[in-house]
Amino acid sequence: MCYRKGMEGGDLFVRFVITAALGLAGLGMVLTTLFDGVLADWDLPRDLRQWWRRFSLLPHPGGSVRAEDILLEIELSQREGRYQRPPAASLDRRREALRDLREAEVRLSEPVPAAAQA
């Protein structure tokens, strides 16, 4: 432990208060120097607006890919035998799942009759 054996509760409290006071005073000096010196010319709202503009105007990763390029890549890979078409049963299951999902969305979007609510 970092205190002497003879120290009691009151002595420990005084030591804590002195240590905390010195630490907070040092922190205050560092923050005052930081805010007055380094960050004095920092305009936070302007910098946040600039950051948001840069962030929101980033091009979408797929925005530079044209549909023709995708189709051409599929066509070339089919010629070279790299592209394998998914089985028809898999496509049918996907279509059925999408159809079921659309039907459920339509049912959920319809208003509930007043008789059914009671």
C-alpha positions in Angstrom: 0.0 0.0 0.0 1.1 3.6 -0.6 0.4 5.0 2.8 2.1 4.6 6.2 0.8 2.2 8.7 0.2 4.9 11.3 -2.2 6.9 9.0 -5.8 6.9 10.1 -9.0 7.8 8.2 -8.7 11.6 8.6 -5.1 11.6 7.5 -5.9 9.5 4.4 -8.8 11.9 3.6 -6.5 15.0 3.9 -3.9 13.3 1.7 -6.6 12.5 -0.9 -8.0 16.0 -0.9 -4.5 17.5 -1.4 -3.7 15.1 -4.2 -7.0 15.7 -5.9 -6.6 19.5 -5.7 -3.1 19.4 -7.2 -4.3 17.0 -9.9 -7.3 19.2 -10.8 -5.2 22.3 -10.8 -2.7 20.7 -13.2 -5.5 19.5 -15.4 -7.0 23.0 -15.4 -3.6 24.6 -16.5 -3.2 22.0 -19.3 -6.8 22.6 -20.6 -6.5 26.4 -20.3 -3.3 26.3 -22.4 -4.9 23.9 -24.9 -8.1 25.9 -25.4 -6.5 29.4 -25.3 -3.4 28.5 -27.4 -3.9 25.6 -29.7 -7.7 25.6 -30.2 -8.3 29.4 -30.1 -8.9 29.6 -33.9 -10.8 26.4 -34.2 -14.4 26.9 -35.5 -16.2 23.7 -34.5 -19.5 24.4 -36.3 -17.7 25.2 -39.6 -15.4 22.2 -39.4 -18.4 19.9 -38.6 -20.3 21.3 -41.6 -17.2 20.7 -43.9 -16.8 17.2 -42.5 -20.5 16.4 -43.1 -20.4 17.8 -46.7 -17.3 15.7 -47.5 -18.8 12.6 -45.9 -22.2 12.9 -47.5 -20.8 13.7 -51.0 -18.5 10.6 -51.1 -19.3 8.6 -54.2 -21.1 5.3 -53.7 -18.6 2.4 -54.2 -20.9 1.0 -56.9 -21.6 4.3 -58.5 -18.7 4.0 -60.9 -19.7 0.5 -62.1 -21.9 0.5 -65.2 -24.5 -2.2 -65.8 -22.9 -2.8 -69.2 -19.6 -3.6 -67.4 -21.3 -6.1 -65.1 -23.1 -7.8 -68.0 -19.9 -7.9 -70.0 -18.0 -9.5 -67.1 -20.7 -12.1 -66.8 -20.6 -12.8 -70.5 -16.8 -13.2 -70.6 -16.9 -15.4 -67.5 -19.6 -17.6 -69.2 -17.4 -18.0 -72.2 -14.4 -19.0 -70.1 -16.5 -21.4 -68.0 -15.9 -19.5 -64.7 -19.6 -18.4 -64.3 -22.0 -21.1 -63.1 -25.6 -20.4 -63.2 -27.5 -21.2 -60.0 -29.8 -24.2 -60.2 -33.4 -23.5 -61.3 -34.8 -24.9 -58.0 -32.8 -22.3 -56.0 -34.1 -19.5 -58.2 -37.7 -20.8 -57.8 -37.3 -20.9 -54.0 -36.1 -17.3 -54.0 -39.0 -16.2 -56.2 -41.5 -18.0 -53.9 -39.9 -16.4 -50.8 -40.1 -12.9 -52.4 -43.7 -13.5 -53.5 -44.6 -14.6 -49.9 -42.9 -11.6 -48.5 -44.8 -9.3 -50.8 -48.1 -10.9 -49.9 -47.3 -10.6 -46.2 -46.4 -6.9 -46.7 -49.7 -6.3 -48.6 -51.7 -8.0 -45.8 -49.9 -6.0 -43.1 -50.5 -2.7 -44.9 -54.2 -3.2 -45.3 -56.4 -1.5 -42.7 -58.0 -3.7 -40.0 -61.8 -3.8 -40.2 -63.6 -2.3 -37.2 -65.4 -5.6 -36.4 -62.1 -7.5 -36.1 -60.7 -4.9 -33.7 -63.4 -5.4 -31.1 
